[in-house]
Amino acid sequence: MFKTYIIYSSSKDRYYTGSTSVGVELRLTRHNEGWTRSTKSGIPWKVKYVKSFDSNIEALNFERFIKKQKNKGFIEKLIISQENEMLR
């Protein structure tokens, strides 16, 4: 299972969107341990959104779609939407 996820840093008031095949919890741990340069300064991060896909291509395409929006409001609507697996 492949997933697209959105994490949030309250210290930076910033969202980060990514995708993974190793699991969201492991990716969150890695972000919070400073493995990713672009998220290192925002530690601690919390998972706010998860959506599953059957293929890596689908997960990557959805990640790119979210990033192209460049809109915090769009991300916040996704977080409260019914498709967010964190709300189930």
N, C-alpha and C positions, 0 to 999 in steps of 0.2 A: 504494500500500500504506500502510495506517495501522497505527501501532504504539503499544502501551502499554509503558511502561518504568519500571523502578525504578532509582534511582541511590542511592549510599551515600556519606556523608561520614564519614571516620574521625575527623576533628577534632571533630565534633559527635556521633559515634556515632548517626547519624540517617539514616533512609531518606526518599526523596521519590519519589512516584509521579506520573507524567505521561503524556500521550499526544501524538503528533505525526504530521503528514503530511509533514514536511520531512526526516525522517531522524533517527535517534537520535544519530548522531555530531555533527550540527549542533546539536541541542538540548543535548547534553553540553557542547559548546564554549561555547554561550551561557550555560549555567548557570555554567560555570567562569570566564566573563568578567564575571559579575555582572549579567547582563541581567534576572534574575528576583529580585525583592526577597526572596521567601521562601527562596531558596537561597543568597543572597549571602554570608551569614555562615558557610556550611559548606564553602566552597571549600578544597581540591579535591574534586570529586565523581567517582565511578567508576560505570560502568554495571554493574549486577548482574543485571538481568532484562529480557528483551524478548519480547513476543508480538505477532504480526502479525494483522491483521484486514482483511477486504475493504472495510469501510466505517468512516467516521469515527464514526458512532453506536455501532458495536460497540466500538471502541477506547475511546471516552469512557465507555460503560456499564461496561466492565471496570475502567477507572481508578476510577470512582465506587465500584464494588463493593469494590475493594481498600481504598480510603480509608475506607469504612464499617466495615471490620473493626476498625480502630483497635487492631491487634494485631501487635506486632513478630514474634512467633512465626509468625503466619500468613504474613507477608511472607517470613520466612526459609525456610519450607517451600516457597513458590512459587519462590524462588531456586534451590533444589536439585531442583525437580521436573523431570520429563521434558518438560514444555511450555515450559520456558525455552529460547529459541532461542540464548542465549549458550552453552549446553552442547552444542550440536550441531556 
